Amino acid sequence: MDQKDQGKTAANTMIAVQTVVLCAAAAGVFLQMGRRDQTMTMNSLHISELRSITQDLVKSQVLSEANDANHSGMIADLQRRVEGLSERGNG
């Protein structure tokens, strides 16, 4: 082999190595983008589930408050009835 052939072989080897490194770097970038997209998708799903849970909790709280108000009214009515019986019994 003469020096020209050795130079061409070395240049071709360097080009091949650079091409492999460039492809590996591009694959790494695409892999990282895929992971980021997957993370964003999972976070979006979790946020949707949290939103649903929060809505259910608010509904539950509103119903609880309504029931508390209803129970307070019933207790007040029972108290009036008991007081009425007490007054009639003392009168």
SVG drawing of the C-alpha trace seen along z (x, -y; Angstrom):
<svg xmlns="http://www.w3.org/2000/svg" viewBox="-101 -26 105 28">
<polyline fill="none" stroke="black" stroke-width="0.4" points="0.0,0.0 1.3,-3.4 0.9,-6.5 -2.1,-7.8 -4.1,-4.6 -3.2,-4.7 -4.4,-8.4 -7.6,-7.5 -8.2,-4.6 -7.6,-6.7 -9.9,-9.5 -12.6,-6.9 -12.3,-5.4 -12.6,-8.9 -15.7,-9.6 -17.2,-6.3 -16.5,-6.9 -17.9,-10.5 -21.0,-9.1 -21.5,-6.5 -21.0,-9.1 -23.5,-11.5 -26.1,-8.7 -25.7,-7.8 -26.0,-11.4 -29.2,-11.8 -30.6,-8.6 -29.9,-9.9 -31.7,-13.1 -34.7,-11.3 -34.7,-8.9 -34.6,-11.9 -37.5,-13.6 -39.5,-10.4 -38.9,-10.1 -39.9,-13.7 -43.1,-13.2 -43.9,-10.1 -43.4,-11.9 -45.6,-14.8 -48.3,-12.3 -48.2,-10.5 -48.3,-13.9 -51.3,-14.9 -53.2,-11.7 -52.4,-12.1 -53.6,-15.8 -56.8,-14.7 -57.3,-12.0 -56.6,-14.6 -59.1,-17.0 -61.7,-14.3 -60.9,-13.4 -61.1,-17.1 -64.5,-17.5 -65.8,-14.5 -64.5,-15.9 -66.2,-19.2 -69.5,-17.5 -69.1,-15.4 -68.4,-18.5 -71.4,-20.3 -73.7,-17.3 -72.3,-17.0 -73.0,-20.7 -76.5,-20.3 -77.1,-17.2 -75.7,-19.1 -78.1,-21.9 -81.0,-19.4 -79.9,-17.6 -79.6,-20.9 -83.2,-21.8 -84.4,-18.3 -82.6,-18.6 -84.0,-22.1 -87.5,-20.8 -87.1,-17.9 -85.8,-20.3 -88.9,-22.4 -91.1,-19.4 -89.3,-18.2 -89.6,-21.7 -93.3,-21.7 -93.8,-18.4 -91.8,-19.7 -93.9,-22.8 -97.2,-20.8 -96.0,-18.4 -95.1,-21.3 -98.2,-23.4"/>
</svg>
